[in-house]
Amino acid sequence: MNTEPISFFEIAYLIRKIREWVLTQNIEAIYGVPRGGCVPGVMLSHITGLPYLPTLDSTSYTSILIIDDIADSGRTISLLKEMYPAYPIVTLYRRYNCPVHVDFYGKEVNHDKWLVFPWENF
């Protein structure tokens, strides 16, 4: 399988890029999709000062940003959109042929290599 390792430096760059978009929105809290969105979610929480939510169950926030690592096949994003239609969804990466729309992404992936994130490569 062809793979492309992703560095923490690139992740940090994409988090800063997403931060700029988040600051233009009315976001109250951040939720990272387990497992791929947890680390980006915590990073985004730190850089924005917004609270990180470990779960979407019974929260008092009305505007929650959902973040995941990649929009690839679209299955996870579709499920999230169905379950939480009012919450914006962002991803670090969006695969060029992903059939599902996300509200914002850090970078488009124009190839079919498997992305290996730094938190997957310990």
Secondary structure, DSSP 8 states (H G I E B T S, - for coil): --EEE--HHHHHHHHHHHHHHHTTS---EEEE-TTTTHHHHHHHHHHH---EES--SS-S-S-EEEEEEEESSSHHHHHHHHH-TTS-EEEEEEETT--S--SEEEEEE-S--EEE-GGG--
